[in-house]
Amino acid sequence: MSPIDGLDLPLSEVTPSSGALLAPLAAPRLGGRASQGVDLILEGFLLHHGEPQKATSPEPDDRLLAGDYCFAAGLVRVAEAGDLGAIEALSRLIAVSSGVVADGHTEILPNLWRTTAAALGGDDAARVELPGTIDRIIAGQANGAGAGDRIDQRLKEAFA
C-alpha cells in the first residue's frame, strides 16, 4: 500500500492536493505548473512537520518518504520554470521552517510560507525584500504578506 493516496505515480503525473493553498499566491509570476510545485513542497513539509492536506499514512517512516517525494516532485516543477531565485527562496524557506519547528515556534510557520509564496508570485522588489522580511517575521517584528482569512486559517490548521 502506498504511503500517499494518488501520489505513487511518475513525477510527471504528481498533482498537488485539491484546494491549493499557496499556488494562487505564487502563480502570477511562476505560472500554473511551477506554482503547483510550491503546494507539493508544502505538502512535503507538512508530512514531516504538520498535518498533510492530502497524504494519508499513519506510519512515521512512510510519512518521511512521502514527504521527501513531495519535496522532490515540487522542486522539479519549480525548476522546470527556470527560476533559480524561486528555488533559492524555497530552499531557504524549508531550512528556516525546519529550524523554527526545532525551536518550538510553529505559530510563525503559516506567515513564513504565505509570505514566501506571495513574494514568489510578486515583482522583483518583493523577492529582493524576502530574506529581510523572513528575518523580521522570525524576530517577531513583521507580519508578512496577507493572503485572506481562508488561506490563513487553512495554513494554521495544517501547521497545528
FIZAKOL-83241 format. One record per atom (N, C-alpha, C): atom name; residue in three letters; residue number from 1; x, y, z. Coordinates in steps of 0.02 Angstrom, whole numbers, always signed. Example, Ala and Ser with C-alpha at 12.3 -4.5 7.8 and 13.67 -1.06 7.14 Angstrom:
<N ala 1 <+660 -284 +390>>
<CA ala 1 <+615 -225 +390>>
<C ala 1 <+660 -165 +390>>
<N ser 2 <+642 -112 +354>>
<CA ser 2 <+684 -53 +357>>
<C ser 2 <+645 +2 +394>>
This chain:
<N met 1 <+42 -59 +0>>
<CA met 1 <+0 +0 +0>>
<C met 1 <+44 +62 +0>>
<N ser 2 <+25 +111 -39>>
<CA ser 2 <+63 +172 -46>>
<C ser 2 <+57 +217 +15>>
<N pro 3 <+111 +252 +33>>
<CA pro 3 <+107 +298 +90>>
<C pro 3 <+64 +360 +74>>
<N ile 4 <+51 +373 +11>>
<CA ile 4 <+10 +431 -7>>
<C ile 4 <-41 +408 -59>>
<N asp 5 <-104 +421 -45>>
<CA asp 5 <-156 +405 -93>>
<C asp 5 <-146 +448 -155>>
<N gly 6 <-138 +415 -213>>
<CA gly 6 <-135 +452 -275>>
<C gly 6 <-69 +485 -291>>
<N leu 7 <-17 +476 -250>>
<CA leu 7 <+46 +508 -265>>
<C leu 7 <+102 +459 -283>>
<N asp 8 <+87 +394 -288>>
<CA asp 8 <+139 +347 -308>>
<C asp 8 <+138 +339 -384>>
<N leu 9 <+143 +394 -418>>
<CA leu 9 <+141 +398 -490>>
<C leu 9 <+207 +425 -516>>
<N pro 10 <+221 +419 -581>>
<CA pro 10 <+280 +453 -608>>
<C pro 10 <+276 +528 -592>>
<N leu 11 <+334 +559 -586>>
<CA leu 11 <+335 +630 -568>>
<C leu 11 <+293 +673 -614>>
<N ser 12 <+289 +654 -677>>
<CA ser 12 <+251 +695 -724>>
<C ser 12 <+176 +694 -709>>
<N glu 13 <+153 +645 -669>>
<CA glu 13 <+82 +640 -653>>
<C glu 13 <+65 +661 -582>>
<N val 14 <+115 +681 -544>>
<CA val 14 <+103 +701 -475>>
<C val 14 <+65 +767 -475>>
<N thr 15 <+12 +770 -436>>
<CA thr 15 <-28 +831 -431>>
<C thr 15 <-34 +851 -358>>
<N pro 16 <-38 +916 -345>>
<CA pro 16 <-48 +938 -277>>
<C pro 16 <-119 +923 -255>>
<N ser 17 <-131 +929 -191>>
<CA ser 17 <-198 +917 -165>>
<C ser 17 <-247 +966 -194>>
<N ser 18 <-310 +945 -195>>
<CA ser 18 <-361 +992 -217>>
<C ser 18 <-366 +1048 -167>>
<N gly 19 <-389 +1105 -189>>
<CA gly 19 <-394 +1162 -144>>
<C gly 19 <-325 +1189 -127>>
<N ala 20 <-286 +1202 -178>>
<CA ala 20 <-217 +1226 -169>>
<C ala 20 <-216 +1285 -122>>
<N leu 21 <-165 +1287 -80>>
<CA leu 21 <-158 +1341 -32>>
<C leu 21 <-113 +1397 -58>>
<N leu 22 <-53 +1380 -79>>
<CA leu 22 <-4 +1431 -96>>
<C leu 22 <+1 +1444 -170>>
<N ala 23 <-19 +1397 -212>>
<CA ala 23 <-13 +1406 -284>>
<C ala 23 <-45 +1471 -309>>
<N pro 24 <-104 +1490 -285>>
<CA pro 24 <-133 +1553 -310>>
<C pro 24 <-89 +1615 -295>>
<N leu 25 <-52 +1612 -240>>
<CA leu 25 <-8 +1668 -223>>
<C leu 25 <+54 +1670 -267>>
<N ala 26 <+80 +1611 -285>>
<CA ala 26 <+142 +1607 -324>>
<C ala 26 <+129 +1609 -399>>
<N ala 27 <+68 +1595 -421>>
<CA ala 27 <+53 +1588 -492>>
<C ala 27 <+65 +1650 -535>>
<N pro 28 <+53 +1711 -510>>
<CA pro 28 <+61 +1767 -556>>
<C pro 28 <+130 +1770 -589>>
<N arg 29 <+181 +1749 -556>>
<CA arg 29 <+248 +1752 -586>>
<C arg 29 <+273 +1683 -606>>
<N leu 30 <+259 +1632 -566>>
<CA leu 30 <+286 +1565 -580>>
<C leu 30 <+247 +1528 -634>>
<N gly 31 <+183 +1541 -639>>
<CA gly 31 <+142 +1503 -686>>
<C gly 31 <+110 +1444 -651>>
<N gly 32 <+65 +1411 -686>>
<CA gly 32 <+24 +1358 -656>>
<C gly 32 <+62 +1298 -630>>
<N arg 33 <+101 +1265 -672>>
<CA arg 33 <+134 +1203 -651>>
<C arg 33 <+186 +1217 -597>>
<N ala 34 <+225 +1269 -604>>
<CA ala 34 <+276 +1285 -554>>
<C ala 34 <+243 +1306 -488>>
<N ser 35 <+189 +1343 -492>>
<CA ser 35 <+156 +1363 -429>>
<C ser 35 <+124 +1304 -394>>
<N gln 36 <+101 +1254 -433>>
<CA gln 36 <+77 +1192 -402>>
<C gln 36 <+134 +1156 -367>>
<N gly 37 <+195 +1164 -393>>
<CA gly 37 <+253 +1135 -360>>
<C gly 37 <+263 +1163 -290>>
<N val 38 <+246 +1227 -281>>
<CA val 38 <+251 +1258 -214>>
<C val 38 <+205 +1222 -166>>
<N asp 39 <+144 +1205 -188>>
<CA asp 39 <+99 +1167 -144>>
<C asp 39 <+124 +1097 -131>>
<N leu 40 <+157 +1066 -179>>
<CA leu 40 <+186 +999 -167>>
<C leu 40 <+242 +1004 -115>>
<N ile 41 <+282 +1056 -118>>
<CA ile 41 <+335 +1066 -69>>
<C ile 41 <+304 +1077 +0>>
<N leu 42 <+250 +1116 +3>>
<CA leu 42 <+215 +1125 +67>>
<C leu 42 <+190 +1058 +93>>
<N glu 43 <+162 +1017 +49>>
<CA glu 43 <+137 +950 +70>>
<C glu 43 <+195 +908 +98>>
<N gly 44 <+253 +912 +65>>
<CA gly 44 <+311 +877 +90>>
<C gly 44 <+331 +900 +160>>
<N phe 45 <+331 +966 +170>>
<CA phe 45 <+348 +992 +236>>
<C phe 45 <+297 +970 +288>>
<N leu 46 <+233 +972 +269>>
<CA leu 46 <+181 +952 +316>>
<C leu 46 <+185 +877 +333>>
<N leu 47 <+206 +837 +286>>
<CA leu 47 <+216 +766 +301>>
<C leu 47 <+270 +756 +353>>
<N his 48 <+320 +799 +351>>
<CA his 48 <+374 +795 +400>>
<C his 48 <+357 +829 +466>>
<N his 49 <+319 +884 +463>>
<CA his 49 <+312 +928 +522>>
<C his 49 <+241 +952 +537>>
<N gly 50 <+191 +925 +507>>
<CA gly 50 <+124 +952 +520>>
<C gly 50 <+69 +902 +502>>
<N glu 51 <+15 +928 +478>>
<CA glu 51 <-42 +888 +457>>
<C glu 51 <-50 +895 +381>>
<N pro 52 <-30 +844 +343>>
<CA pro 52 <-34 +849 +271>>
<C pro 52 <-106 +859 +247>>
<N gln 53 <-112 +892 +191>>
<CA gln 53 <-178 +907 +163>>
<C gln 53 <-207 +849 +123>>
<N lys 54 <-164 +807 +93>>
<CA lys 54 <-187 +752 +51>>
<C lys 54 <-161 +685 +74>>
<N ala 55 <-100 +682 +95>>
<CA ala 55 <-69 +618 +111>>
<C ala 55 <-102 +586 +171>>
<N thr 56 <-106 +521 +169>>
<CA thr 56 <-134 +483 +225>>
<C thr 56 <-88 +425 +240>>
<N ser 57 <-54 +428 +296>>
<CA ser 57 <-11 +373 +316>>
<C ser 57 <+2 +377 +390>>
<N pro 58 <-18 +327 +428>>
<CA pro 58 <-5 +328 +499>>
<C pro 58 <+67 +311 +517>>
<N glu 59 <+105 +282 +471>>
<CA glu 59 <+172 +259 +485>>
<C glu 59 <+223 +316 +477>>
<N pro 60 <+261 +331 +529>>
<CA pro 60 <+310 +386 +525>>
<C pro 60 <+360 +377 +468>>
<N asp 61 <+384 +315 +457>>
<CA asp 61 <+432 +305 +403>>
<C asp 61 <+401 +319 +335>>
<N asp 62 <+338 +300 +326>>
<CA asp 62 <+304 +314 +263>>
<C asp 62 <+294 +389 +254>>
<N arg 63 <+278 +424 +307>>
<CA arg 63 <+269 +496 +303>>
<C arg 63 <+334 +531 +282>>
<N leu 64 <+389 +508 +309>>
<CA leu 64 <+454 +537 +292>>
<C leu 64 <+469 +527 +218>>
<N leu 65 <+461 +466 +194>>
<CA leu 65 <+474 +453 +123>>
<C leu 65 <+425 +490 +78>>
<N ala 66 <+363 +491 +97>>
<CA ala 66 <+313 +527 +57>>
<C ala 66 <+329 +602 +56>>
<N gly 67 <+351 +629 +112>>
<CA gly 67 <+370 +699 +115>>
<C gly 67 <+429 +714 +70>>
<N asp 68 <+478 +671 +70>>
<CA asp 68 <+536 +679 +26>>
<C asp 68 <+515 +677 -47>>
<N tyr 69 <+468 +632 -63>>
<CA tyr 69 <+443 +626 -131>>
<C tyr 69 <+408 +691 -152>>
<N cys 70 <+367 +718 -108>>
<CA cys 70 <+333 +781 -124>>
<C cys 70 <+382 +838 -132>>
<N phe 71 <+432 +842 -88>>
<CA phe 71 <+484 +893 -96>>
<C phe 71 <+515 +888 -166>>
<N ala 72 <+536 +827 -185>>
<CA ala 72 <+569 +818 -250>>
<C ala 72 <+523 +835 -307>>
<N ala 73 <+461 +811 -305>>
<CA ala 73 <+413 +824 -359>>
<C ala 73 <+399 +899 -365>>
<N gly 74 <+392 +933 -308>>
<CA gly 74 <+380 +1004 -309>>
<C gly 74 <+439 +1044 -336>>
<N leu 75 <+499 +1026 -315>>
<CA leu 75 <+558 +1061 -339>>
<C leu 75 <+569 +1050 -413>>
<N val 76 <+552 +990 -438>>
<CA val 76 <+557 +977 -510>>
<C val 76 <+511 +1026 -548>>
<N arg 77 <+451 +1034 -524>>
<CA arg 77 <+404 +1079 -558>>
<C arg 77 <+428 +1151 -557>>
<N val 78 <+454 +1173 -501>>
<CA val 78 <+479 +1242 -497>>
<C val 78 <+541 +1249 -541>>
<N ala 79 <+585 +1200 -540>>
<CA ala 79 <+646 +1203 -579>>
<C ala 79 <+631 +1205 -654>>
<N glu 80 <+578 +1172 -675>>
<CA glu 80 <+559 +1173 -746>>
<C glu 80 <+545 +1244 -770>>
<N ala 81 <+525 +1288 -725>>
<CA ala 81 <+512 +1357 -744>>
<C ala 81 <+576 +1397 -754>>
<N gly 82 <+633 +1368 -734>>
<CA gly 82 <+697 +1400 -743>>
<C gly 82 <+709 +1459 -697>>
<N asp 83 <+673 +1462 -643>>
<CA asp 83 <+677 +1519 -597>>
<C asp 83 <+721 +1500 -537>>
<N leu 84 <+786 +1513 -543>>
<CA leu 84 <+833 +1494 -490>>
<C leu 84 <+820 +1533 -426>>
<N gly 85 <+795 +1594 -432>>
<CA gly 85 <+778 +1634 -373>>
<C gly 85 <+723 +1601 -333>>
<N ala 86 <+675 +1570 -367>>
<CA ala 86 <+621 +1535 -332>>
<C ala 86 <+648 +1474 -296>>
<N ile 87 <+693 +1437 -328>>
<CA ile 87 <+724 +1378 -296>>
<C ile 87 <+762 +1400 -234>>
<N glu 88 <+799 +1454 -240>>
<CA glu 88 <+837 +1480 -182>>
<C glu 88 <+791 +1500 -125>>
<N ala 89 <+737 +1536 -141>>
<CA ala 89 <+690 +1557 -90>>
<C ala 89 <+656 +1498 -56>>
<N leu 90 <+638 +1447 -95>>
<CA leu 90 <+605 +1389 -66>>
<C leu 90 <+654 +1347 -24>>
<N ser 91 <+715 +1342 -46>>
<CA ser 91 <+766 +1307 -7>>
<C ser 91 <+776 +1341 +60>>
<N arg 92 <+780 +1407 +59>>
<CA arg 92 <+788 +1444 +122>>
<C arg 92 <+727 +1435 +166>>
<N leu 93 <+667 +1438 +135>>
<CA leu 93 <+605 +1430 +173>>
<C leu 93 <+604 +1362 +209>>
<N ile 94 <+622 +1309 +174>>
<CA ile 94 <+622 +1242 +204>>
<C ile 94 <+671 +1239 +262>>
<N ala 95 <+731 +1266 +252>>
<CA ala 95 <+782 +1265 +305>>
<C ala 95 <+760 +1306 +365>>
<N val 96 <+736 +1367 +352>>
<CA val 96 <+714 +1411 +407>>
<C val 96 <+655 +1380 +443>>
<N ser 97 <+608 +1352 +406>>
<CA ser 97 <+549 +1322 +437>>
<C ser 97 <+568 +1262 +480>>
<N ser 98 <+616 +1222 +458>>
<CA ser 98 <+638 +1166 +498>>
<C ser 98 <+669 +1190 +563>>
<N gly 99 <+707 +1244 +560>>
<CA gly 99 <+735 +1274 +621>>
<C gly 99 <+682 +1301 +667>>
<N val 100 <+631 +1331 +639>>
<CA val 100 <+575 +1358 +678>>
<C val 100 <+540 +1300 +715>>
<N val 101 <+530 +1244 +680>>
<CA val 101 <+499 +1186 +712>>
<C val 101 <+543 +1161 +769>>
<N ala 102 <+608 +1156 +756>>
<CA ala 102 <+655 +1132 +808>>
<C ala 102 <+655 +1178 +869>>
<N asp 103 <+646 +1243 +857>>
<CA asp 103 <+645 +1292 +912>>
<C asp 103 <+577 +1296 +947>>
<N gly 104 <+526 +1262 +919>>
<CA gly 104 <+460 +1262 +950>>
<C gly 104 <+418 +1323 +937>>
<N his 105 <+432 +1359 +883>>
<CA his 105 <+394 +1420 +867>>
<C his 105 <+351 +1411 +805>>
<N thr 106 <+314 +1356 +803>>
<CA thr 106 <+275 +1339 +743>>
<C thr 106 <+220 +1390 +727>>
<N glu 107 <+203 +1432 +774>>
<CA glu 107 <+150 +1481 +761>>
<C glu 107 <+168 +1530 +705>>
<N ile 108 <+232 +1537 +689>>
<CA ile 108 <+251 +1583 +635>>
<C ile 108 <+256 +1549 +567>>
<N leu 109 <+249 +1482 +565>>
<CA leu 109 <+255 +1447 +501>>
<C leu 109 <+205 +1470 +448>>
<N pro 110 <+141 +1477 +465>>
<CA pro 110 <+95 +1500 +412>>
<C pro 110 <+116 +1566 +381>>
<N asn 111 <+140 +1612 +423>>
<CA asn 111 <+161 +1677 +398>>
<C asn 111 <+223 +1670 +353>>
<N leu 112 <+270 +1628 +372>>
<CA leu 112 <+330 +1618 +331>>
<C leu 112 <+313 +1589 +262>>
<N trp 113 <+271 +1539 +261>>
<CA trp 113 <+253 +1506 +198>>
<C trp 113 <+210 +1552 +154>>
<N arg 114 <+162 +1586 +184>>
<CA arg 114 <+118 +1631 +146>>
<C arg 114 <+159 +1688 +116>>
<N thr 115 <+203 +1718 +156>>
<CA thr 115 <+244 +1774 +134>>
<C thr 115 <+291 +1753 +78>>
<N thr 116 <+321 +1695 +84>>
<CA thr 116 <+366 +1671 +32>>
<C thr 116 <+328 +1659 -33>>
<N ala 117 <+271 +1626 -29>>
<CA ala 117 <+231 +1613 -90>>
<C ala 117 <+210 +1678 -123>>
<N ala 118 <+190 +1728 -83>>
<CA ala 118 <+170 +1792 -112>>
<C ala 118 <+229 +1827 -145>>
<N ala 119 <+288 +1821 -115>>
<CA ala 119 <+348 +1851 -146>>
<C ala 119 <+366 +1816 -210>>
<N leu 120 <+358 +1750 -212>>
<CA leu 120 <+373 +1713 -273>>
<C leu 120 <+327 +1734 -331>>
<N gly 121 <+266 +1751 -314>>
<CA gly 121 <+219 +1774 -365>>
<C gly 121 <+223 +1848 -379>>
<N gly 122 <+263 +1884 -339>>
<CA gly 122 <+266 +1957 -345>>
<C gly 122 <+321 +1982 -391>>
<N asp 123 <+334 +2046 -385>>
<CA asp 123 <+385 +2077 -427>>
<C asp 123 <+455 +2068 -398>>
<N asp 124 <+504 +2095 -434>>
<CA asp 124 <+574 +2087 -412>>
<C asp 124 <+585 +2116 -343>>
<N ala 125 <+553 +2172 -328>>
<CA ala 125 <+563 +2204 -263>>
<C ala 125 <+540 +2158 -206>>
<N ala 126 <+484 +2123 -216>>
<CA ala 126 <+459 +2077 -164>>
<C ala 126 <+509 +2022 -152>>
<N arg 127 <+541 +1998 -204>>
<CA arg 127 <+591 +1945 -196>>
<C arg 127 <+654 +1970 -162>>
<N val 128 <+675 +2030 -181>>
<CA val 128 <+735 +2058 -150>>
<C val 128 <+724 +2069 -75>>
<N glu 129 <+665 +2091 -57>>
<CA glu 129 <+649 +2105 +13>>
<C glu 129 <+634 +2042 +54>>
<N leu 130 <+623 +1985 +21>>
<CA leu 130 <+601 +1924 +56>>
<C leu 130 <+648 +1902 +112>>
<N pro 131 <+714 +1897 +102>>
<CA pro 131 <+756 +1874 +158>>
<C pro 131 <+750 +1918 +221>>
<N gly 132 <+748 +1984 +211>>
<CA gly 132 <+740 +2029 +268>>
<C gly 132 <+672 +2021 +301>>
<N thr 133 <+621 +2011 +260>>
<CA thr 133 <+553 +2002 +287>>
<C thr 133 <+550 +1938 +329>>
<N ile 134 <+580 +1885 +304>>
<CA ile 134 <+581 +1822 +341>>
<C ile 134 <+617 +1831 +407>>
<N asp 135 <+674 +1866 +405>>
<CA asp 135 <+712 +1878 +468>>
<C asp 135 <+669 +1918 +518>>
<N arg 136 <+631 +1967 +493>>
<CA arg 136 <+589 +2007 +538>>
<C arg 136 <+530 +1965 +565>>
<N ile 137 <+503 +1921 +525>>
<CA ile 137 <+449 +1877 +549>>
<C ile 137 <+475 +1833 +605>>
<N ile 138 <+534 +1804 +595>>
<CA ile 138 <+563 +1761 +646>>
<C ile 138 <+576 +1801 +710>>
<N ala 139 <+597 +1863 +703>>
<CA ala 139 <+611 +1905 +761>>
<C ala 139 <+548 +1935 +792>>
<N gly 140 <+490 +1921 +760>>
<CA gly 140 <+427 +1947 +786>>
<C gly 140 <+415 +2020 +770>>
<N gln 141 <+448 +2045 +719>>
<CA gln 141 <+443 +2116 +702>>
<C gln 141 <+403 +2130 +639>>
<N ala 142 <+376 +2077 +607>>
<CA ala 142 <+338 +2087 +545>>
<C ala 142 <+283 +2036 +540>>
<N asn 143 <+231 +2053 +505>>
<CA asn 143 <+175 +2008 +493>>
<C asn 143 <+179 +1973 +426>>
<N gly 144 <+219 +1999 +380>>
<CA gly 144 <+224 +1969 +314>>
<C gly 144 <+164 +1988 +271>>
<N ala 145 <+157 +1953 +216>>
<CA ala 145 <+104 +1967 +168>>
<C ala 145 <+38 +1936 +190>>
<N gly 146 <-15 +1972 +184>>
<CA gly 146 <-81 +1945 +199>>
<C gly 146 <-108 +1907 +140>>
<N ala 147 <-148 +1856 +152>>
<CA ala 147 <-174 +1816 +98>>
<C ala 147 <-248 +1803 +104>>
<N gly 148 <-279 +1828 +155>>
<CA gly 148 <-350 +1814 +164>>
<C gly 148 <-363 +1765 +219>>
<N asp 149 <-419 +1772 +250>>
<CA asp 149 <-435 +1731 +309>>
<C asp 149 <-438 +1656 +294>>
<N arg 150 <-464 +1637 +236>>
<CA arg 150 <-472 +1566 +220>>
<C arg 150 <-403 +1532 +215>>
<N ile 151 <-357 +1562 +178>>
<CA ile 151 <-290 +1533 +171>>
<C ile 151 <-255 +1533 +238>>
<N asp 152 <-259 +1588 +274>>
<CA asp 152 <-226 +1592 +340>>
<C asp 152 <-252 +1537 +386>>
<N gln 153 <-317 +1526 +388>>
<CA gln 153 <-346 +1476 +432>>
<C gln 153 <-324 +1406 +412>>
<N arg 154 <-324 +1391 +347>>
<CA arg 154 <-303 +1325 +324>>
<C arg 154 <-229 +1312 +339>>
<N leu 155 <-188 +1363 +332>>
<CA leu 155 <-117 +1355 +348>>
<C leu 155 <-107 +1344 +423>>
<N lys 156 <-143 +1381 +463>>
<CA lys 156 <-138 +1373 +536>>
<C lys 156 <-158 +1303 +557>>
<N glu 157 <-211 +1277 +527>>
<CA glu 157 <-233 +1209 +543>>
<C glu 157 <-182 +1158 +521>>
<N ala 158 <-151 +1168 +463>>
<CA ala 158 <-102 +1120 +438>>
<C ala 158 <-39 +1118 +481>>
<N phe 159 <-20 +1175 +508>>
<CA phe 159 <+40 +1178 +549>>
<C phe 159 <+27 +1167 +623>>
<N ala 160 <-36 +1156 +642>>
<CA ala 160 <-53 +1145 +713>>
<C ala 160 <-25 +1080 +739>>
